């Protein structure tokens, strides 16, 4: 029987093994993890709530396609703490069963975002039909399981390795500065909840529906030397033209950050601290 210290961490991801979520999970947690596949982001949160995993990795924004807006709502709905973050360079690769050339392919399957990010490459191969699917890695897996020749997939190198596919062309994404930021949810080998070592915070708040409310809050953040690295608004269901605001804040002094939260509180209708953690290493463009 395995002792407690040898039990692998179970990490939930959205997608199947070989996807970019798994790459991010292994980059953050290390190779000694058990991956729990979830078919949707909501299923990922349910998996954490039910104790089927004790950590999770969830994409929140991409430098090319922007923020994943539904995921901000899920953070508020489930109230599972953000405990870290990691940035992953997204390299899209064309792969197929071994022994084929690009010219022999008739179809290429992948997630709609991967197709959007590689459409410029496929302009050079007008004979290839691009087919949208649920997941990049799942497309690769189905080609391998069904032995589908003349069909390619756009996915990660991890997917090619897992399913025995041959990479026909690496790095086919149009924009090379293509990074996704992933949040670490639940238990993590990072700053636990609050305090020592934290230099970034993700918060959600609502403000009174009157002129200047948001600028007053942002002025407090600036006064206390908080760097606003991200702000996202989403409508409040049932309240016309009113919004939730999601903000990422970085700071050098944890005490100053807490003072800022206390100072802003009287100006807010509601404040939720989604997580306090160490900021990830941002890519340099």
C-alpha positions in Angstrom: 0.0 0.0 0.0 1.3 3.4 -0.9 2.3 5.7 1.9 0.8 9.2 1.9 3.9 10.9 0.7 4.0 8.6 -2.4 0.4 9.2 -3.5 0.5 11.2 -6.7 -1.4 14.5 -6.8 -4.5 14.3 -8.9 -4.8 17.3 -11.2 -8.0 18.1 -13.1 -7.6 19.5 -16.7 -10.1 20.5 -19.3 -9.6 18.2 -22.3 -8.0 14.8 -22.8 -4.4 13.7 -22.1 -2.0 15.3 -24.5 -3.8 18.7 -24.6 -2.2 22.0 -23.7 -3.8 21.9 -20.3 -1.9 18.8 -19.5 1.3 20.4 -20.7 0.7 23.3 -18.3 -0.1 21.0 -15.4 3.1 19.1 -15.8 5.1 22.3 -16.2 3.7 23.6 -13.0 3.3 20.5 -10.8 6.0 18.3 -12.3 5.7 14.9 -14.0 4.6 12.9 -11.0 0.9 13.7 -11.3 -2.3 11.8 -12.2 -4.3 13.7 -14.7 -8.1 13.8 -14.4 -9.7 14.5 -17.7 -12.8 16.8 -17.7 -14.9 17.4 -20.8 -15.8 21.0 -19.8 -14.6 23.8 -17.5 -17.7 23.4 -15.3 -16.9 19.7 -15.0 -13.4 20.7 -13.8 -14.9 22.7 -10.9 -17.3 19.9 -10.1 -14.4 17.5 -10.0 -12.6 19.7 -7.4 -15.8 20.2 -5.3 -16.4 16.4 -5.2 -12.8 15.6 -4.2 -12.0 13.7 -7.3 -8.9 15.9 -7.8 -7.0 18.1 -5.3 -5.7 20.6 -7.8 -6.6 21.9 -11.2 -5.2 23.9 -14.1 -7.6 26.2 -16.0 -6.9 28.5 -19.0 -8.1 32.1 -18.3 -6.6 34.2 -21.2 -4.6 34.0 -24.3 -2.4 36.7 -26.0 -4.1 36.1 -29.4 -7.8 35.3 -28.6 -8.1 37.2 -25.3 -10.0 36.2 -22.1 -12.1 33.1 -21.6 -15.1 35.0 -20.3 -17.2 32.0 -19.0 -14.3 31.0 -16.8 -14.4 34.2 -14.8 -18.0 33.5 -14.0 -17.1 29.9 -12.9 -14.5 31.3 -10.5 -17.1 33.4 -8.7 -19.8 30.7 -8.8 -17.7 27.9 -7.3 -15.4 29.9 -5.0 -12.5 27.5 -5.3 -9.3 29.5 -4.5 -6.8 30.5 -7.1 -3.4 29.4 -5.7 -1.0 30.1 -8.6 -0.6 30.7 -12.3 1.6 29.7 -15.1 2.2 30.9 -18.7 2.6 28.4 -21.5 3.8 29.1 -25.1 1.3 27.6 -27.4 3.0 25.8 -30.3 0.6 24.3 -32.8 1.9 21.3 -34.7 0.5 19.4 -37.7 0.6 15.6 -37.2 -0.7 12.4 -38.8 -0.2 8.6 -38.9 3.5 7.9 -39.8 4.6 7.7 -43.4 2.5 10.4 -45.0 3.2 13.8 -46.4 1.2 17.1 -46.0 0.3 16.8 -49.7 -1.4 13.5 -49.1 -3.7 14.9 -46.4 -7.4 15.5 -47.3 -8.6 16.7 -43.9 -7.2 18.3 -40.7 -9.2 18.2 -37.5 -8.7 20.3 -34.4 -10.3 22.7 -31.9 -11.7 25.8 -33.5 -9.2 28.0 -31.7 -6.3 26.0 -33.0 -7.7 26.2 -36.5 -8.1 29.9 -36.2 -4.5 30.2 -35.0 -3.2 28.2 -38.0 -5.4 29.2 -40.9 -2.7 31.2 -42.6 -0.5 28.1 -42.8 -3.2 26.1 -44.5 -3.7 28.8 -47.2 -0.7 27.2 -48.8 -2.6 23.8 -48.9 -6.0 24.7 -50.3 -6.8 21.0 -51.0 -7.0 20.3 -47.2 -10.4 20.7 -45.6 -10.3 22.1 -42.0 -12.7 20.4 -39.6 -13.5 21.8 -36.2 -13.6 19.3 -33.2 -14.0 19.4 -29.4 -10.3 19.2 -28.5 -6.8 19.3 -30.1 -5.5 16.2 -28.3 -8.8 14.3 -28.8 -8.5 14.9 -32.6 -5.0 13.3 -32.5 -6.3 10.4 -30.4 -9.1 9.6 -32.7 -6.8 9.5 -35.7 -4.6 7.0 -33.9 -7.4 4.8 -32.6 -9.2 4.6 -35.9 -6.1 4.4 -38.1 -7.3 7.3 -40.2 -4.9 7.9 -43.0 -5.1 11.1 -45.2 -6.3 12.9 -42.0 -4.2 15.2 -39.8 -4.6 16.9 -36.5 -3.3 20.2 -35.0 -2.2 19.5 -31.5 0.8 19.6 -29.1 4.0 17.6 -29.3 2.8 15.7 -26.2 -0.3 14.5 -28.1 1.9 13.2 -30.9 4.1 11.3 -28.5 1.2 9.8 -26.6 -0.7 8.6 -29.6 2.2 7.6 -31.9 1.7 10.2 -34.6 4.3 11.8 -36.8 4.8 15.5 -36.7 4.7 16.8 -40.3 5.3 20.5 -39.4 6.1 22.2 -36.1 5.1 25.7 -35.1 2.4 26.4 -37.7 0.6 29.1 -35.6 0.4 32.4 -37.4 1.4 34.5 -34.3 4.5 33.2 -32.7 4.0 35.3 -29.5 1.1 33.0 -28.6 0.9 32.4 -24.8 -1.9 31.1 -22.6 -2.2 32.1 -19.0 -3.4 29.2 -16.8 -4.7 29.5 -13.2 -3.9 26.9 -10.6 -7.0 26.1 -8.5 -7.3 24.3 -5.2 -4.4 22.8 -3.4 -1.0 23.7 -4.9 2.7 23.6 -4.1 2.6 27.4 -4.0 1.6 30.1 -1.5 -1.2 28.5 0.5 -4.1 30.9 0.5 -2.9 34.2 2.1 0.3 35.6 3.5 4.0 34.7 3.1 5.3 35.1 -0.4 2.1 36.3 -2.1 2.6 39.1 -4.5 -0.4 38.8 -6.7 -4.2 38.7 -6.1 -7.3 38.0 -8.2 -10.4 39.8 -7.0 -14.0 40.2 -8.1 -16.1 43.2 -7.1 -19.3 45.1 -7.9 -19.7 48.9 -7.5 -22.6 51.3 -7.1 -24.2 52.3 -10.3 -23.2 55.9 -10.2 -20.7 58.1 -12.1 -17.0 57.8 -11.1 -17.4 54.7 -9.0 -14.8 52.6 -10.8 -12.3 55.5 -11.1 -12.5 56.0 -7.3 -11.6 52.3 -6.7 -8.8 52.3 -9.3 -7.4 55.5 -7.6 -7.1 53.7 -4.3 -5.3 50.8 -6.0 -2.8 53.3 -7.5 -2.4 55.2 -4.2 -1.3 52.0 -2.4 1.1 51.0 -5.2 -0.9 48.1 -6.6 -0.3 47.3 -10.3 -3.5 46.5 -12.1 -2.4 43.9 -14.6 -5.9 42.8 -15.8 -9.4 44.0 -15.5 -12.4 42.3 -17.1 -16.1 43.2 -16.8 -19.1 40.8 -17.2 -22.8 41.7 -16.9 -24.7 40.9 -13.7 -27.7 38.7 -14.7 -31.0 40.5 -14.0 -29.4 43.9 -13.4 -29.3 45.8 -16.7 -26.1 47.7 -17.5 -24.4 46.7 -14.2 -21.3 44.6 -14.1 -19.0 42.3 -12.1 -15.4 43.4 -12.4 -12.5 40.9 -12.2 -9.1 42.3 -11.5 -5.6 41.0 -11.2 -3.3 43.0 -8.9 0.4 42.7 -8.2 2.2 44.3 -5.3 5.5 44.3 -3.5 4.3 44.6 0.1 1.5 42.4 1.3 0.6 44.8 4.1 0.0 47.7 1.6 -2.2 45.4 -0.5 -4.3 44.5 2.5 -4.6 48.2 3.4 -5.8 48.9 -0.1 -8.5 46.3 0.1 -9.7 47.8 3.4 -9.7 51.3 1.9 -11.6 50.2 -1.2 -14.2 48.2 0.7 -16.6 51.2 1.6 -16.7 52.0 -2.1 -17.8 48.5 -3.2 -21.1 46.8 -3.1 -19.4 43.4 -2.9 -15.8 42.1 -2.8 -14.5 38.6 -3.2 -10.8 37.7 -3.0 -10.5 34.8 -5.4 -6.9 34.1 -4.5 -3.6 35.4 -3.3 -0.5 33.8 -4.7 2.9 34.2 -6.3 2.8 35.6 -9.8 4.0 33.4 -12.6 6.9 34.3 -14.8 5.6 36.4 -17.7 6.9 35.8 -21.2 9.0 38.5 -22.6 7.9 39.6 -26.1 
